[in-house]
Amino acid sequence: MSFATYYMHLIFGKIPSLINSDLILYILPALTISVLFFSIKIMFFNTPKLRKVK
């Protein structure tokens, strides 16, 4: 077991089981849709102003 896996077990083992399987079914699609929405918003509506190359 790597150090990262060991420490993740320590961190998430202490947290009570608030996230059950039903809650994941609602959070994961909402998180995915929000990430897609913000990425499309940044790509098309808030495009950075680029300088011309001389």
N, C-alpha and C positions, 0 to 999 in steps of 0.2 A: 504494500500500500504506500502510495506516495505521500509526501508531506501535505500537499494540497488536499488530497482526498481525506486524510486524517483530520485536518483542521476543519474541513467542511462537515465531517461527521460530528465533530465536537460542537460546532456552531449551530448546525441545524438539529442536532439531537437535543439541545437544551430548549429550543423553541417548542412550545406546545403544538400539538397537531391541529392548527387552525385551518390549514389548507387541506381539506379532504378532496376526494376525487370529484365530487359534484362542483365544488368551487372552482377547480381547475378548468372544468368545461366552460365556465362563464368568463374566467379571467383571461385565459389564453387567446381566444378569438378577439376579445376586446382589446387586448394588448397588441395583437397583430394588426388589427384594423387601425388603431391609433398610430402605430409606427408607419404604416403605409400612407395614412392621411397626411402626417407631418412631413414625410419625405416627398410626397407629391406636391405639397404646398411649398416646400422650399425649392424644389426643382422648377416649378412653373410660375409661381407667383412672387417669390422673394429671391429671384435670381441675383447673384452678386454681380455688381458692375465691374467688368473687366477693363483694364487699361489696354490701349493699342500698343502693339510692339513696334518700336521704331527701327 
